[in-house]
Amino acid sequence: MKVPPGSQSSLREANRARVIESLTRHGRLTQVELAQLTGLSPATVSNIVKEMVAAHVVVTSTTIRTGRRAIEVKLARRIGLVAGLHFSSRHLRIAIADVGHTIVAENRVPLALDHRHDSEFDRAALLLGDMLETIDASVTDLLSIGLAVPAPLDSRTGRLSSPGLLRGWDGISLAETLSRRLEVPVFADSEGHLGALAEARFGAARDTRGAAYLRLGHTISAGLVIDGQVFSGVTGKAGQIGHLTIDENGPLCRCGSRGCLETLAGGPALVDLFRDDPGMQRVHDILVHAERGDAAARRAIADAGRHIGVAVASLSNLFDPEVIVVGGELAEAGELLLAPLRHAMDRSALRSSTGLPDVVAGELGERAELIGTIAFAVENTPLPVAAAAQPAPATTAAGPSDAGASATD
């Protein structure tokens, strides 16, 4: 039945849509936070939440995370599931979550260094099917899939925007290819952008007007966030800080240039410093030795921090972020990396009246990009707003759905 515009029914639908949009964006919120974000009165939010709890569109629970007892609201799993796939240079991470961003299944497997899209998409499809079985679901239960890859993607074509950065993945519309294989809508972007999205929604870049997220690991990339939205650039290459030239006479980079940041501070460059040491053949090994006090490992990480700081100074001058969030495997070095990074940035960046941007460690760790794929899938998937107006489903033999606690502040 179509609702006449301007009627009380259309107003309620619009208000429900605002509540669901806020929950889709932020995962879970208290009723007070919902009122602030939607501009609705606390009483209106409370009534909407009660209606949607009865319809099993949301569930509620008691929380004290805001400092006092409050009712927290999230979208119910009944609305549907989404999946996230993060192909990094060395690992595939998969997660399945409900539209409230609660992850219900997760897996991680290693990848060969020069993996190809066709074989890895086959592998991902098998793993995803097995994971769905463990939660009594199937691929048909998925509303959408978020996909992250370690190279910039052109949103207009779905293809890598810089050929050669990810061999075996060039010339393919990645989202379309995976979507045809699984018969599920797929939304794809670079890992730097989706890591930035995750930190902006749920991590260290929350409530900032402008933020930069650095992903430091086997490769180096970044994501830029402006007023809560990831800035991708015209062809998706925004944030490719790993290919800023630090030394024009430096080592040859995989992109074809010389002296890029990746050639001096990326995972392979650090590991190559210890090529004759069988105990340090991965970035993780270097981090462990550094934590134990190994002087060479500590120096390698500090030097990497200085190189990154020079690049971040240029990023700061161009983009003027409020905060710079450092994530990825190398961020596990903590202040051993961040202190020289800040020092190099302090020497080269242009100061504003409020000083330099804060440089902080990411709050989501190496799972940031995976969490970003889930958020990206949810935010690009239209949710059934009208479901809130439907009567609650009948109780099954397995028992009633968990509708949560009473919807009061």
C-alpha positions, -999 to +999 in steps of 0.1 A: +000+000+000+014+034-010+015+059+018+003+094+009+031+120+013+027+143+042+005+119+062+013+106+097+021+072+082+047+087+058+062+107+086+066+075+107+082+058+078+106+086+073+115+086+110+120+048+109+143+052+079+164+078+097+168+054+127+177+025+105+201+046+084+219+056+117+221+020+129+234+009+095+261+035+096+272+030+132+263-006+140+248-001+175+238+030+193+220+040+225+186+057+222+202+090+234+228+087+205+200+078+181+181+110+191+213+131+186+221+116+152+186+117+137+174+150+152+143+132+166+131+137+201+140+110+227+103+101+230+099+096+193+130+075+192+118+054+221+084+048+204+101+038+171+125+015+188+095-002+207+077-007+174+108-022+157+116-044+186+081-059+184+086-064+146+120-080+153+137-054+131+160-043+160+171-058+193+180-040+224+202-046+255+214-027+285+248-010+284+269+013+306+295+022+279+284+059+280+290+061+317+255+054+328+228+028+323+213+031+288+194+010+262+216+000+233+199-007+199+211-027+169+196-042+138+184-077+142+200-106+123+166-115+109+170-086+084+199-104+068+236-113+066+265-097+048+301-110+042+334-094+040+365-106+020+399-090+025+426-101+001+459-087+014+492-094-002+498-125+021+464-134+036+427-138+029+404-129+057+367-137+056+339-126+079+302-130+081+281-105+100+246-094+105+235-059+093+242-046+128+279-052+121+281-081+146+305-107+132+292-142+136+319-161+118+355-154+108+384-171+091+419-164+079+441-184+055+476-177+040+480-167+004+508-173-020+527-141-028+516-140-065+481-152-061+456-148-089+420-136-088+404-167-104+419-193-081+415-172-050+378-164-058+372-201-061+389-207-028+370-178-011+336-192-024+344-226-009+355-211+025+325-188+026+301-217+019+317-237+047+315-208+071+278-202+063+270-238+070+284-235+105+258-208+113+229-227+096+229-203+066+237-204+029+249-180+002+212-172-005+210-156+029+236-130+020+224-095+012+258-084-002+296-089+001+323-063+007+356-069-010+390-053-002+421-057-023+457-044-019+456-020-049+436+010-060+403+003-077+385+025-102+349+026-090+337+035-126+350+002-141+356-020-110+391-027-123+425-019-109+433+017-116+471+011-117+480-019-137+509-039-125+505-033-088+487-067-083+497-092-109+470-117-118+443-092-110+446-067-139+419-061-165+391-077-144+360-061-130+365-077-096+331-070-080+312-081-111+333-113-115+328-123-079+291-113-080+285-136-110+302-164-093+282-162-060+250-146-073+253-119-046+259-082-050+296-073-044+310-039-035+348-035-038+375-010-029+411-009-019+422-021+015+435+014+025+401+030+018+382+003+037+406+004+066+400+041+068+362+035+067+364+011+096+385+035+118+362+064+109+331+044+119+343+024+148+379+033+157+404+060+162+390+084+136+355+086+150+340+121+153+368+138+132+362+162+103+393+149+084+415+119+090+441+099+072+446+061+078+479+045+070+481+008+064+517-003+069+526-039+062+538-059+032+525-029+011+519+007+022+487+026+014+464+051+030+428+062+031+415+097+034+383+105+053+364+139+049+334+145+071+329+108+076+332+098+039+362+081+023+377+103-005+388+080-034+398+105-061+388+103-097+402+068-104+405+054-069+442+062-065+438+087-036+459+077-007+486+057-025+512+071-001+534+040-006+543+054-041+554+088-030+590+093-041+614+096-011+646+091-030+645+096-067+677+076-071+665+049-048+656+012-054+633+003-083+597+000-072+571-025-084+552+005-098+581+013-122+594+044-103+624+046-081+627+054-044+590+050-035+582+048+002+574+011-002+610+004-014+623+018+019+597+010+045+574-017+031+575-053+044+598-068+016+623-039+021+625-045+058+628-083+054+655-078+028+677-061+054+679-095+071+682-117+041+710-137+056+692-143+089+669-173+087+651-162+119+638-129+103+621-138+071+588-120+079+578-086+092+564-105+123+598-119+130+614-084+129+587-072+153+593-101+177+631-095+177+626-058+182+604-064+212+632-086+226+657-058+223+675-068+191+693-036+181+693-042+143+655-050+143+648-019+164+669+003+141+652-011+110+618-002+124+629+033+136+644+040+101+611+029+085+593+053+109+614+082+097+609+075+061+571+072+067+572+104+086+586+123+057+558+110+034+532+118+061+545+153+063+537+158+026+503+141+031+496+165+060+505+196+040+483+185+011+453+171+029+454+189+063+439+160+084+428+164+120+443+130+130+465+104+113+457+068+123+484+042+119+474+006+113+486-026+096+511-051+108+540-027+112+519-006+136+523-034+162+558-019+168+540+009+187+561+039+198+593+023+183+577+032+150+555+061+159+581+082+178+605+086+148+575+090+125+563+120+146+598+134+148+603+133+110+568+147+104+575+175+130+606+185+110+589+187+076+552+194+080+537+228+078+522+238+112+487+253+115+475+275+143+465+244+162+498+225+156+503+193+137+478+165+133+477+139+161+494+106+151+478+077+169+477+039+166+446+024+151+421+009+175+410-020+152+444-037+146+449-059+116+412-065+114+404-029+104+402-037+067+380-067+073+357-047+095+357-021+067+345-046+042+315-054+064+307-017+069+310-011+031+287-040+023+261-028+048+262+009+038+257-001+001+228-025+007+192-011+009+176-025+040+139-033+043+127-002+061+091-012+057+098-044+077+093-023+108+056-019+100+050-056+097+037-078+125+061-099+144+067-134+130+050-164+146+070-183+172+087-214+157+094-247+174+129-235+181+115-207+203+108-170+199+134-146+185+154-126+210+137-092+210+160-078+237+152-057+267+126-030+273+131+000+250+135+027+276+165+050+285 
